[in-house]
Amino acid sequence: MPKKKKNRNNSSFTTILFVGGGIALIAAALIFFNQNSNPAPVAEAPIGEGIPYPEIARVSLAESKSALDAGSAILLDVRSADAFAGQHITGAVNIPVNDLGARLGELDPNAWIIPYCT
């Protein structure tokens, strides 16, 4: 009895069908799980709790940006000159906290001075 010749086209089609189906199933599973994964809500810390000097008023990021954009505030970075050189907020002025008393005259007394140290 003669041997049957394998049909390469049929086996290639089957392989492509299985690989394509597997990829489609994986993609569908990823889409399904990403749609159903809601990020956990972030709990906001109550203002004044656990922060040093709670009697000092805090400034929101939105308030700071508005005042800086309007030119009515100075963002004062009180970290060391090295820390400031490494990274700082654009437009900030650097006067290290140890030099602040001697250099306070460099700041506009009519401006809203917003200090930061982190």
PyMOL CGO cylinders between C-alpha atoms (Angstrom):
from pymol import cmd
from pymol.cgo import CYLINDER

trace = [
    CYLINDER, 0.00, 0.00, 0.00, 1.46, 3.38, -0.95, 0.3, 1, 1, 1, 1, 1, 1,
    CYLINDER, 1.46, 3.38, -0.95, 2.19, 5.94, 1.78, 0.3, 1, 1, 1, 1, 1, 1,
    CYLINDER, 2.19, 5.94, 1.78, -0.12, 8.89, 2.03, 0.3, 1, 1, 1, 1, 1, 1,
    CYLINDER, -0.12, 8.89, 2.03, 1.53, 12.18, 1.29, 0.3, 1, 1, 1, 1, 1, 1,
    CYLINDER, 1.53, 12.18, 1.29, 1.09, 14.74, 4.08, 0.3, 1, 1, 1, 1, 1, 1,
    CYLINDER, 1.09, 14.74, 4.08, -0.62, 17.88, 3.03, 0.3, 1, 1, 1, 1, 1, 1,
    CYLINDER, -0.62, 17.88, 3.03, 1.70, 20.65, 4.19, 0.3, 1, 1, 1, 1, 1, 1,
    CYLINDER, 1.70, 20.65, 4.19, -0.81, 23.38, 3.43, 0.3, 1, 1, 1, 1, 1, 1,
    CYLINDER, -0.81, 23.38, 3.43, -3.36, 21.79, 5.73, 0.3, 1, 1, 1, 1, 1, 1,
    CYLINDER, -3.36, 21.79, 5.73, -0.91, 21.41, 8.66, 0.3, 1, 1, 1, 1, 1, 1,
    CYLINDER, -0.91, 21.41, 8.66, 0.40, 24.96, 8.19, 0.3, 1, 1, 1, 1, 1, 1,
    CYLINDER, 0.40, 24.96, 8.19, -3.13, 26.30, 8.20, 0.3, 1, 1, 1, 1, 1, 1,
    CYLINDER, -3.13, 26.30, 8.20, -3.92, 24.37, 11.38, 0.3, 1, 1, 1, 1, 1, 1,
    CYLINDER, -3.92, 24.37, 11.38, -0.78, 25.70, 13.10, 0.3, 1, 1, 1, 1, 1, 1,
    CYLINDER, -0.78, 25.70, 13.10, -1.57, 29.27, 12.10, 0.3, 1, 1, 1, 1, 1, 1,
    CYLINDER, -1.57, 29.27, 12.10, -5.15, 28.82, 13.26, 0.3, 1, 1, 1, 1, 1, 1,
    CYLINDER, -5.15, 28.82, 13.26, -4.07, 27.57, 16.70, 0.3, 1, 1, 1, 1, 1, 1,
    CYLINDER, -4.07, 27.57, 16.70, -1.37, 30.24, 17.16, 0.3, 1, 1, 1, 1, 1, 1,
    CYLINDER, -1.37, 30.24, 17.16, -3.69, 33.03, 15.99, 0.3, 1, 1, 1, 1, 1, 1,
    CYLINDER, -3.69, 33.03, 15.99, -6.49, 31.76, 18.21, 0.3, 1, 1, 1, 1, 1, 1,
    CYLINDER, -6.49, 31.76, 18.21, -4.15, 31.61, 21.20, 0.3, 1, 1, 1, 1, 1, 1,
    CYLINDER, -4.15, 31.61, 21.20, -2.98, 35.17, 20.64, 0.3, 1, 1, 1, 1, 1, 1,
    CYLINDER, -2.98, 35.17, 20.64, -6.58, 36.34, 20.29, 0.3, 1, 1, 1, 1, 1, 1,
    CYLINDER, -6.58, 36.34, 20.29, -7.53, 34.61, 23.56, 0.3, 1, 1, 1, 1, 1, 1,
    CYLINDER, -7.53, 34.61, 23.56, -4.59, 36.17, 25.41, 0.3, 1, 1, 1, 1, 1, 1,
    CYLINDER, -4.59, 36.17, 25.41, -5.42, 39.63, 24.02, 0.3, 1, 1, 1, 1, 1, 1,
    CYLINDER, -5.42, 39.63, 24.02, -9.09, 39.24, 25.00, 0.3, 1, 1, 1, 1, 1, 1,
    CYLINDER, -9.09, 39.24, 25.00, -8.12, 38.16, 28.53, 0.3, 1, 1, 1, 1, 1, 1,
    CYLINDER, -8.12, 38.16, 28.53, -5.77, 41.14, 28.94, 0.3, 1, 1, 1, 1, 1, 1,
    CYLINDER, -5.77, 41.14, 28.94, -8.43, 43.57, 27.75, 0.3, 1, 1, 1, 1, 1, 1,
    CYLINDER, -8.43, 43.57, 27.75, -11.02, 41.99, 30.05, 0.3, 1, 1, 1, 1, 1, 1,
    CYLINDER, -11.02, 41.99, 30.05, -8.82, 42.17, 33.14, 0.3, 1, 1, 1, 1, 1, 1,
    CYLINDER, -8.82, 42.17, 33.14, -7.67, 45.73, 32.41, 0.3, 1, 1, 1, 1, 1, 1,
    CYLINDER, -7.67, 45.73, 32.41, -11.27, 46.92, 32.07, 0.3, 1, 1, 1, 1, 1, 1,
    CYLINDER, -11.27, 46.92, 32.07, -12.29, 45.37, 35.36, 0.3, 1, 1, 1, 1, 1, 1,
    CYLINDER, -12.29, 45.37, 35.36, -9.33, 46.53, 37.40, 0.3, 1, 1, 1, 1, 1, 1,
    CYLINDER, -9.33, 46.53, 37.40, -10.34, 49.72, 39.15, 0.3, 1, 1, 1, 1, 1, 1,
    CYLINDER, -10.34, 49.72, 39.15, -7.51, 51.39, 41.05, 0.3, 1, 1, 1, 1, 1, 1,
    CYLINDER, -7.51, 51.39, 41.05, -8.02, 51.49, 44.77, 0.3, 1, 1, 1, 1, 1, 1,
    CYLINDER, -8.02, 51.49, 44.77, -9.06, 54.92, 46.02, 0.3, 1, 1, 1, 1, 1, 1,
    CYLINDER, -9.06, 54.92, 46.02, -6.26, 56.86, 47.66, 0.3, 1, 1, 1, 1, 1, 1,
    CYLINDER, -6.26, 56.86, 47.66, -7.06, 57.96, 51.16, 0.3, 1, 1, 1, 1, 1, 1,
    CYLINDER, -7.06, 57.96, 51.16, -6.29, 61.61, 51.74, 0.3, 1, 1, 1, 1, 1, 1,
    CYLINDER, -6.29, 61.61, 51.74, -4.62, 62.51, 54.98, 0.3, 1, 1, 1, 1, 1, 1,
    CYLINDER, -4.62, 62.51, 54.98, -6.62, 64.97, 57.04, 0.3, 1, 1, 1, 1, 1, 1,
    CYLINDER, -6.62, 64.97, 57.04, -5.07, 68.41, 56.88, 0.3, 1, 1, 1, 1, 1, 1,
    CYLINDER, -5.07, 68.41, 56.88, -3.06, 69.19, 59.97, 0.3, 1, 1, 1, 1, 1, 1,
    CYLINDER, -3.06, 69.19, 59.97, -2.75, 65.63, 61.22, 0.3, 1, 1, 1, 1, 1, 1,
    CYLINDER, -2.75, 65.63, 61.22, 0.75, 64.21, 61.40, 0.3, 1, 1, 1, 1, 1, 1,
    CYLINDER, 0.75, 64.21, 61.40, 2.48, 67.19, 59.83, 0.3, 1, 1, 1, 1, 1, 1,
    CYLINDER, 2.48, 67.19, 59.83, 4.93, 69.34, 61.73, 0.3, 1, 1, 1, 1, 1, 1,
    CYLINDER, 4.93, 69.34, 61.73, 3.80, 72.82, 62.75, 0.3, 1, 1, 1, 1, 1, 1,
    CYLINDER, 3.80, 72.82, 62.75, 0.09, 72.36, 61.95, 0.3, 1, 1, 1, 1, 1, 1,
    CYLINDER, 0.09, 72.36, 61.95, -0.55, 75.98, 62.95, 0.3, 1, 1, 1, 1, 1, 1,
    CYLINDER, -0.55, 75.98, 62.95, 1.30, 77.15, 59.81, 0.3, 1, 1, 1, 1, 1, 1,
    CYLINDER, 1.30, 77.15, 59.81, -1.02, 77.54, 56.84, 0.3, 1, 1, 1, 1, 1, 1,
    CYLINDER, -1.02, 77.54, 56.84, -0.34, 75.22, 53.91, 0.3, 1, 1, 1, 1, 1, 1,
    CYLINDER, -0.34, 75.22, 53.91, -0.56, 76.31, 50.29, 0.3, 1, 1, 1, 1, 1, 1,
    CYLINDER, -0.56, 76.31, 50.29, -2.12, 74.07, 47.66, 0.3, 1, 1, 1, 1, 1, 1,
    CYLINDER, -2.12, 74.07, 47.66, -0.30, 73.30, 44.46, 0.3, 1, 1, 1, 1, 1, 1,
    CYLINDER, -0.30, 73.30, 44.46, -2.99, 75.10, 42.44, 0.3, 1, 1, 1, 1, 1, 1,
    CYLINDER, -2.99, 75.10, 42.44, -2.68, 78.26, 44.58, 0.3, 1, 1, 1, 1, 1, 1,
    CYLINDER, -2.68, 78.26, 44.58, 1.10, 78.20, 44.27, 0.3, 1, 1, 1, 1, 1, 1,
    CYLINDER, 1.10, 78.20, 44.27, 1.03, 77.79, 40.50, 0.3, 1, 1, 1, 1, 1, 1,
    CYLINDER, 1.03, 77.79, 40.50, -1.53, 80.57, 40.04, 0.3, 1, 1, 1, 1, 1, 1,
    CYLINDER, -1.53, 80.57, 40.04, 0.49, 82.98, 42.17, 0.3, 1, 1, 1, 1, 1, 1,
    CYLINDER, 0.49, 82.98, 42.17, 3.75, 82.09, 40.41, 0.3, 1, 1, 1, 1, 1, 1,
    CYLINDER, 3.75, 82.09, 40.41, 2.15, 82.46, 36.97, 0.3, 1, 1, 1, 1, 1, 1,
    CYLINDER, 2.15, 82.46, 36.97, 0.76, 85.86, 38.01, 0.3, 1, 1, 1, 1, 1, 1,
    CYLINDER, 0.76, 85.86, 38.01, 4.17, 86.96, 39.29, 0.3, 1, 1, 1, 1, 1, 1,
    CYLINDER, 4.17, 86.96, 39.29, 2.85, 87.68, 42.77, 0.3, 1, 1, 1, 1, 1, 1,
    CYLINDER, 2.85, 87.68, 42.77, 4.83, 84.96, 44.55, 0.3, 1, 1, 1, 1, 1, 1,
    CYLINDER, 4.83, 84.96, 44.55, 8.39, 83.77, 44.98, 0.3, 1, 1, 1, 1, 1, 1,
    CYLINDER, 8.39, 83.77, 44.98, 9.02, 80.05, 45.34, 0.3, 1, 1, 1, 1, 1, 1,
    CYLINDER, 9.02, 80.05, 45.34, 11.87, 79.83, 47.85, 0.3, 1, 1, 1, 1, 1, 1,
    CYLINDER, 11.87, 79.83, 47.85, 13.94, 76.64, 47.92, 0.3, 1, 1, 1, 1, 1, 1,
    CYLINDER, 13.94, 76.64, 47.92, 15.67, 76.55, 51.32, 0.3, 1, 1, 1, 1, 1, 1,
    CYLINDER, 15.67, 76.55, 51.32, 17.73, 73.41, 50.67, 0.3, 1, 1, 1, 1, 1, 1,
    CYLINDER, 17.73, 73.41, 50.67, 21.50, 73.42, 50.21, 0.3, 1, 1, 1, 1, 1, 1,
    CYLINDER, 21.50, 73.42, 50.21, 23.00, 74.80, 47.01, 0.3, 1, 1, 1, 1, 1, 1,
    CYLINDER, 23.00, 74.80, 47.01, 24.08, 71.26, 46.02, 0.3, 1, 1, 1, 1, 1, 1,
    CYLINDER, 24.08, 71.26, 46.02, 20.56, 69.88, 46.45, 0.3, 1, 1, 1, 1, 1, 1,
    CYLINDER, 20.56, 69.88, 46.45, 19.16, 72.82, 44.48, 0.3, 1, 1, 1, 1, 1, 1,
    CYLINDER, 19.16, 72.82, 44.48, 21.70, 72.28, 41.68, 0.3, 1, 1, 1, 1, 1, 1,
    CYLINDER, 21.70, 72.28, 41.68, 20.73, 68.61, 41.51, 0.3, 1, 1, 1, 1, 1, 1,
    CYLINDER, 20.73, 68.61, 41.51, 17.03, 69.30, 41.02, 0.3, 1, 1, 1, 1, 1, 1,
    CYLINDER, 17.03, 69.30, 41.02, 14.58, 72.08, 41.76, 0.3, 1, 1, 1, 1, 1, 1,
    CYLINDER, 14.58, 72.08, 41.76, 11.26, 73.54, 40.71, 0.3, 1, 1, 1, 1, 1, 1,
    CYLINDER, 11.26, 73.54, 40.71, 11.60, 75.76, 37.65, 0.3, 1, 1, 1, 1, 1, 1,
    CYLINDER, 11.60, 75.76, 37.65, 11.60, 79.42, 38.64, 0.3, 1, 1, 1, 1, 1, 1,
    CYLINDER, 11.60, 79.42, 38.64, 12.49, 78.78, 42.28, 0.3, 1, 1, 1, 1, 1, 1,
    CYLINDER, 12.49, 78.78, 42.28, 15.03, 80.94, 44.11, 0.3, 1, 1, 1, 1, 1, 1,
    CYLINDER, 15.03, 80.94, 44.11, 17.61, 79.19, 46.28, 0.3, 1, 1, 1, 1, 1, 1,
    CYLINDER, 17.61, 79.19, 46.28, 18.58, 80.58, 49.67, 0.3, 1, 1, 1, 1, 1, 1,
    CYLINDER, 18.58, 80.58, 49.67, 19.73, 77.78, 51.99, 0.3, 1, 1, 1, 1, 1, 1,
    CYLINDER, 19.73, 77.78, 51.99, 17.98, 77.87, 55.36, 0.3, 1, 1, 1, 1, 1, 1,
    CYLINDER, 17.98, 77.87, 55.36, 21.30, 78.51, 57.14, 0.3, 1, 1, 1, 1, 1, 1,
    CYLINDER, 21.30, 78.51, 57.14, 21.83, 81.67, 55.03, 0.3, 1, 1, 1, 1, 1, 1,
    CYLINDER, 21.83, 81.67, 55.03, 18.25, 82.88, 55.17, 0.3, 1, 1, 1, 1, 1, 1,
    CYLINDER, 18.25, 82.88, 55.17, 18.72, 85.46, 57.93, 0.3, 1, 1, 1, 1, 1, 1,
    CYLINDER, 18.72, 85.46, 57.93, 21.65, 87.12, 56.15, 0.3, 1, 1, 1, 1, 1, 1,
    CYLINDER, 21.65, 87.12, 56.15, 20.08, 87.02, 52.68, 0.3, 1, 1, 1, 1, 1, 1,
    CYLINDER, 20.08, 87.02, 52.68, 16.45, 87.83, 53.45, 0.3, 1, 1, 1, 1, 1, 1,
    CYLINDER, 16.45, 87.83, 53.45, 16.92, 91.29, 51.94, 0.3, 1, 1, 1, 1, 1, 1,
    CYLINDER, 16.92, 91.29, 51.94, 17.32, 89.68, 48.50, 0.3, 1, 1, 1, 1, 1, 1,
    CYLINDER, 17.32, 89.68, 48.50, 13.61, 88.87, 48.47, 0.3, 1, 1, 1, 1, 1, 1,
    CYLINDER, 13.61, 88.87, 48.47, 10.83, 91.28, 47.52, 0.3, 1, 1, 1, 1, 1, 1,
    CYLINDER, 10.83, 91.28, 47.52, 9.07, 92.13, 50.81, 0.3, 1, 1, 1, 1, 1, 1,
    CYLINDER, 9.07, 92.13, 50.81, 5.78, 92.70, 48.95, 0.3, 1, 1, 1, 1, 1, 1,
    CYLINDER, 5.78, 92.70, 48.95, 5.80, 89.27, 47.27, 0.3, 1, 1, 1, 1, 1, 1,
    CYLINDER, 5.80, 89.27, 47.27, 4.11, 86.19, 48.65, 0.3, 1, 1, 1, 1, 1, 1,
    CYLINDER, 4.11, 86.19, 48.65, 7.08, 84.01, 49.63, 0.3, 1, 1, 1, 1, 1, 1,
    CYLINDER, 7.08, 84.01, 49.63, 6.35, 80.28, 49.43, 0.3, 1, 1, 1, 1, 1, 1,
    CYLINDER, 6.35, 80.28, 49.43, 9.22, 78.30, 50.96, 0.3, 1, 1, 1, 1, 1, 1,
    CYLINDER, 9.22, 78.30, 50.96, 9.82, 74.62, 50.31, 0.3, 1, 1, 1, 1, 1, 1,
    CYLINDER, 9.82, 74.62, 50.31, 12.47, 72.16, 51.39, 0.3, 1, 1, 1, 1, 1, 1,
    CYLINDER, 12.47, 72.16, 51.39, 11.71, 68.86, 49.66, 0.3, 1, 1, 1, 1, 1, 1,
]
cmd.load_cgo(trace, "trace")
